[in-house]
Amino acid sequence: MTRTEARTEDTCPLVYQCRLSLSTSTVNHLADVLRRHLKAIRSRWRILPPGKIAVIVLAVLRHDQRLADMAGGNNVSESTVRRWRDELIGLLAAQAPRLDRALEKVTKRGGELVLIDGIFIPTQRRAGKADQRNYSVNTTITACASSP
């Protein structure tokens, strides 16, 4: 046995499982969004099916799994998982209403006051050597109608 053979035996990746508490409808919705996108761009294939890609991306986003860990456990590259994550975030963002259109809808319904509430939620993301604090912004728009 040569030195390189010994190293490959010693460095076999360990795969672990974790529970991802998501509804089936969430995974199916994300997989359907991806399927429609793949059909629209006429993509012939992906290394994994859309449902599995959806679960991987949700694990990265929800449990802050490292891209390299998710890639290694699914036999794809880290850059592939990063590309899937960015692609699905873009597809979901495209479904969200734009702020100007949401405000226009509020004014058409007689709303006079709009409250935009940005809540900062501390997250445990790894942010470089300094391990800086990071926050996720949860924004809620509330419209108040005029009183008679």
N, C-alpha and C positions, 0 to 999 in steps of 0.2 A: 504494500500500500504506500502511495506517495503522500507527500505532505498536503497537496491540494485535496486528495480524496479524504483524508482525515478531517480537514477543515469543513468540507461540505457535510459530513456526517454530524459534526459537532454543532453546526449552525442551522439545523432544520428549524423552520418557524413553528412556533406553538400557536395554535388557534384556540381561542376561548369563546364561549357563548355568553351573551348577556340578555336579559329580558328587556325588550323595547315596548313600553306600554303605549301602543297606538291603536286606534280603531282601524278595522278593516277598511272602512270607507275612506279614511285618510290615505292609506297606502294605495287603494284602488284609484282614488282621484288623481293622485300624483302619477301613477303608472299610466292612466288614461291620457293625462296631459302630455306625457312623454310619447306615448304611442301616436297621438294626433300630430305632434311635432315631427316625429320621425317619418310619418307618412307624408306630411307637407313638404319636408325637405328631400323626400325620396331616398332616405337612408336605407341601404340594403340590409345592414345587420349591425348589431352591437355584440360585444363579447359576452354580455349577460342580458337576459330578458329585462324588459322595462320594470316589471314588478320587483325584481331583485335589485335593480339600480335604485328604485325608489326607496327600498328599505335601507340600502347602504347610505344614501344621501340623508335620509331621516335620522339615521344613527349618528352621522357626522354632525348634523345640525342640532339634534335634541340632546345627545349625550356627550357632545364635544369629543367624539372619538378622533384620534389622530388619523390623518389621511393615510399615512404609511401603514398604520395598523390595519385599517379597513382594506387597504389595497393588498397587503400581504395575506390576509385571511381569505381573500376572494380571488387570488391569482391574477391580479391586474396591477398596473403601475400606479404609483402615487399621483402622477399627472393625469391619469385617466379618471381617478376619483375626483380630483380637483375640477376637471373639465365637466364631469357629470354634475357636481355640486353647483358650479357657476351656471351651467345650462338650465338646471331646474329652478334655481333662484330667479333667473331671468324670465322663464316661462310663467312662474307664479306671479312675479311682479307685473307682467304684462296683463294679467287678469284683474289686477286691482284697479279700482277707479282712480282717475287722476284727481288731484285736489281741486283744481278749478272746476271740473265737471261736478264733483260732489257738492261744492259750494253753490253752484248754479242750480242744482236740484233742490237744495235747501231753500234758496230764495224763491223759486217757483212755487214751493209749497207754503210760502208765507212765513218762513223763519226769519227772525230779525237778529238773532244772536247765535253765534257759533263758538263753542268752547273747544279748543284743541288741547287735549291733556296729554302731555308726554311724560310717561313714568319711566324712571331709570331703574332697571332691575340689575343688581350686581350679578355678574357671571364669573365662572371659574375658568376662563380661557387663559391659555398660556400665551404670554405676550413678551417674548424675548427674554433676555438675560435679567432685566429688571423686574420681571414678573409684575407688570403694571396692572392696576385695577382696570377692568373693562365693564361696560354697561351695555345692556340691550335696551333699546327704546321701544316702548309699547305705546302707540299713539291711539287715542280714542277721540272721535269727533262727535260732539253732541250738539244738536240743533234745538233751539228753544223758540217756540212760536210766540207771536205777540199775544198779549192778554187783551180781552175785549173791554 
